[in-house]
Amino acid sequence: MKFATNASKLEGSATLQFTAKAAAMKAEGRDIVSLTAGQPDFPTPHAAIEAAEQAMADGKTLYTPSMGIAELRSAVAERWSRFHGLDFKPSNVMVSCGAKHSIVNMLESVLEPGEKVLLPKPYWVSYPQMVRRLGGEPLFPASGRMLLTGDDVREAYSRGAKGMIFNSPCNPSGLVSTMEDIKDIAAAVGETGMWVISDDIYEDLYYGQGKVPHILDADPGLRDQVALITGVSKTYAMTGWRIGFAIAAQEWTTIAGRIQAHSTSNPCSIAQYAALAVVQGDAEAERKQMYSAFRRRRDLICDLLSKVNGVEFQRPEGAFYIYPKILTDEPFNSERFSLKLLEEEGLGTIPGSAFGTEGYIRLSFAASDDDIGEAVKRLDGFLERGDFA
């Protein structure tokens, strides 16, 4: 049987593969400490669970409108209007089965086969696969910087890029673009007319002053070219509920909504009501507790890693990841390194090759203080032995 070419070329998710391998080894009784997690290690807030239970009791278990229930779309429009100082309407909002689904829907709405899309590098593992599945061609920044610049946008446009995916705070590095850089990116987007899908899923996990810098803060006039992608997964420990939001020009969300209507019909009705509770502000106490824990853990892992010989890193200002570079003069393969680290030391990490940058590993600090401390201890011992090339 012959399968579709684009689909057959897709690569598996290295993040899921390494996470699954670490979990399987732990289930076999191995002593495993895993810093592979791309999700909070806290329970979902009570308000979300209670809202879901009430929705089931009230019989809200049937199909919903394909773009999401009206109450949730209105709540999202209101909340993110306040956040960005703009006037979003419910018609600007589409609710999907997670932020990943939101990105795919918005991307499919604008990308023609053969067109080029600028991606950051390092990139979240799914970005290139999304573009290639739709017949597009990923382009990567010429600057070689860890975060995109305005000149990267201009240079990519000169090579034929029609649009870009932007991510700050960044997965896998936790780095955050400065407002100065974002202003230059916004200027480049205005000059070129490129569309932007802004993956903002970590926007509430920003450890700097005030709110995280954003392209629409730099230039609100770009709102018709920019699709905001956000959701409840990372902020409220609701990754399994699979609810994400796209906020964009009405024409863009309408087209994406048609795609969704012919693929998933609608997001889970029960999960939408759970999301509504937290978007309306019913879980702020728990959100703040999680934020404080992540910020403290960020400080802890940075302090511990600063004492380890053989690594260097930039201090993350967002998300719950740190992205150390392994210092070695020998040829280095990050996948082999992470696999050997897991098998010999029982420490689960994600190789930098998954994100397009060899020489690095991603560590998640969505873990207990004890696990973070033990993980860094195991990494230190592994590096001291030096037998990892």
N, C-alpha and C positions, 0 to 999 in steps of 0.2 A: 504493500500500500504506500502511495506517495503522499507525504504530508506537505503542508504549506511551507514555502522556503523561509519566509520571515520568522514564522513560528519555530521552525526547526533549528534556526540559528540562535534562538534565545539561550542565554546562559542561566543556570540556577542562581539563586540568591546565596552568596557566600555567608552572609550574616545569619541566615536561617540554617544553613548547613552546619556551620561551626557551633551555633547555639544548640542544635539538635544533637550533634555528636557529644558535646559536653554533658547534656542532659542524659543521653543514653549511657555514657560511662558512669555517671553518678547513680543511675538506676541499677547498674550492675554491681554497685557497692564500692566503687572507687572513691577515693577522697578527692573531690573536685571542688575547686573554687572557680566560679565562672563570672567574668566581667564582660560577657558578650551581650548582655541584655540591651535591647533597644526600647525598653519600656520601664515605667516606674515600678518599684518593688513595694508599692503601697496598695491597700485595698481601695476599690471604688468607693467614693463618698456615699454615705447613707442616703442622702437626698436622692441620688440617682437610682439606687436600688428600690427605695420606697416608691418613687414615681413609676418605675417599671412594674412593680407589684400592683400598684393602683391601676395602671393602664391595662394590665391583664384582667384584673377583677372587673373593670368597666367594659371589657369586651373589645378593647382597642387592639385587636389582633388580626385585622384584615388588611387588605391592600390600602395604601395611602396614595395621595397624589404622587406622581413619579418624581417630582422635584422636592418632595418633603412636605410635612404637615405645615399648614399655614402659621400656626402658633410658633413653631420653631424657626421658620424663615423670618418671621417678624422679629423674634427675639434676637436672632443673629444680626439682622440688619441694624437693629437699635444698638446692640452692644458694640459692634465694630464701627458704627458711625461715631459713637463716642470715642472709641479708641483712636481713630484716625482723624477726627474732626471733619468728617465728610457726611454727606446725606445719602446713605444707601437705603434703597427701598427693598421690600421683600422680593420684588421681581429681579433684583440683582443677586439673589441668593439661590444656590442649589445645594441641597443636602444629598450626600452620597454615602456609599459604604466605606467610609474611611477616607482620610486625606489622600492616600495613594490613588484611590478610585477617582477622587476629585481631579487630581492632576491628569490622569489618563483621559477623562472626559473632556477637560479643557484643551488638552493637547490635540486630541483627535479632532476637535472642532476647528482648529486653525492650521494643522500641518498637512501639506500635500506630499504625496510620495516623491522622494528625491530632494526635498527641501532640507536645508541645514539649520541646526539648532545649536546655539552656544550653551554649553554646560560648564559649571565650575569644575575645578579639579584640585583637590579631591572632590568627588561627587558622591551623593547618595547612590548606593549600588543599583537602584532601579532606574535612575534617569536614562542612561544610555539604552537600556533594554526597552524602555517605553518608546523612545524615539525610533529605534530600529524596527520594532514590531510594526510601527505604522509606516514603515518604508522611508523614514527620514534618515539623515546623516548627522551624528553628533560632531560638533566642533569643540575644541578645547582651547583655553586661553593661551595666547602666545607669551604672556608675561612670565608664566611659571610661578606666579604668586599663589599663596594658599587661598586667597579670596579674589573675586573678580574685580577688575578696575574698569573705569570708563574707556580707557584705551583698548582693553580687551574687547569691549563691545564694538568699538569703531573698527578694529582690525577684523573681527569676525564678520561684521557687515560687509567689509571690503572683499571677504572671501565668499559672500553669498548667504550669510545667515539671515533668516527671516524673523527669528525670535530667540528667546533665551529662557532658561529656567534659573531662577535666583534663589539662594537659600542662606539666610542669616537670621538667627544663629545657625551655624553649619553643622550638619552631620556628615563627616565623622569627627571634625576637629574641635567643635565647640567655639570656634572663633566667630567674631561678630564684626561686620563691616562698620567702619567709622562713618559718621555723618558726612565728613569731607569726601570720602570715597563714594558714598551713595549719591551725593549731589552730582559728582562727575558722571556716575553711571546714569543718573536721571537725565543729565544733559545729553549724553550719548544716545539714549533711547529716544529723546525728543528729536535729535538731529537725524536719526536713521529711520524713525517710524517703526522700529521693531516692536513686536508684542513681547510681553513679559508674563511668565507664570512665576509668581513669588511664593515659594513654599515657606510659609510662616508658622509651621506647626510647633516650633519651639519658642515662639514670641513671648510667652509668659515666663519662660525660664531664662531671663536675662539678668545678669548680676552686676551690671553697670548702674549708672545714675539715670533715673527717669525711665521712660519707655525705650524700647529697642529702636534704633534708627531704621527708617523705612523709606522706600523710594517714593511713596505717596506723601510722606512728610516733606521730602525734598522738593517735589513738584506735584501738587494735587491735580494739575492739569493733565497728567498722564493717566487718569483713572480709566479712560476708555481703552487704553492699551495694556492695562495691567490687570491680571486676575490674581486675587488673593486666595491662597489656600491655607485653611486652618482647620481646627477641629477640637475635640475633647480628649483625644487619646493621651497626649503627653501631660497636659496641664492637670487633668483630673483622674489619671490612672484608669483610663477606660479604653485601652487598646483593643480588647476583645469585643467591645460593643460595636465597633466598626461604624463610626459616624464622623464624617468629615464635611467641610463646607467649602464651596467655591463662591467668591464674591467678585462680580465683574459686571461689565456693561450688559444691559438686558439682552441685547441681540446674541452676545456670546453665551450667556447662561441658557438662553432659550434653545440654541442649537445643541449645546451640551446636554440639555434636558431631554431632547429627542433621542440622542444617543443612549442615554441612561434608560429611557422608557423602553427601548428595544433590546436592552441587555439585562438589567436587573429588575426592571419595572420600578421598584422603589426600595429605599433602605428599610431595614427592619422597623416595623411600627413601634414595637416596645422600646427598642433602643432610642428611637427619636424622642419619646417622652422622657426617658432617662436623661438624654442630652439637654432637653428643654429645661429641666430642673437646675442643672449646673450653669447653663448659659444665663439663666435668669438670676443667678447669684445665690442659690440655696446651699452652696458648698464652699463658700469663701473661707471659712475657718480651716477646713481641711486642705484647701488649695494653698493657703499661706503656710501651713505646717509642712507640707511637702516641699514647697519652695525653700523654706528655711533649711530643711534637712539637706536638700541638694546643694545649696550654697555652702553649707558647712562641710559637706563631703568633698566638694570641689577644692576647698582650702586644704582639707586633710590629704587628699591624693596628691596635690601639687607639692605639699610639704614633704611627703614621703618620697616621691619620685625625685625631688631635688637632691636627695642624698644617695641616689643610685648612680653608680658609675656606668657609663655606656649608653646613656639615653640623654636626649635633649628634647624640650617641648616648649610650646607657647602656651601660656596660661589661658585656659578657656574662659570666655566671658558669657557663655550661654549653654543651653542644652545640658546633658549629663554625660558628656564624653570628654576624654582627653586623648591626644593623638601623638604619642611620643615617637621620635625617630630613633632607630637603633643605630648606634655609632659603631661601625666596623670597617676595616680596610679590606675585608674579604668580600667576594661576590655574595650577594644577599638575596634570598628568596623569602618574602614575608609569609607566604602560605606554608612553606616548609618549616619556617621558624615557629609559626603559631601551632602547627600540628605537633611538632616536636615538644614545644612548651606544654601542650595539653597532655601528651602521652607520657612525658617524663616527669613533669612537675605537677600535673593535675591542675593547670591554670588555663582557663578558657579565655581567649582573646580573638579579635577579628583581624586578619591580615590586611595591610594597607593596599595590597593588590586588588582587593575587592572594591576599593574606592578610587582606583586608577593611579595610585602613588606608591611605588615600591619603597621599601626602607622604613616603613612605619607600621605600627599596630594600633588598633583602637581599643581603648579600655573604657568601659562604662562604669561610672560611679553611682549607678542606680543599684546599690548594694549596701549591706550593713557596714559599719565601721570596722568590725572584726574581719569581714571578708576583704575589704579594701586593704587593710593592714597585712593580712596573710597573703593576698595576691601580690603586693609589691615585694614582700619578703621572698616569695617564690621566684618572681621575675629577677630580683637581684641575685639570688643564688644561681639561677640559670645563666645569667650574663657573666657572672664571675668565673664559671667553668669554661665559658668561651667556646664550647663545642656545639655551635648551632649553625654554622655556615652550610 
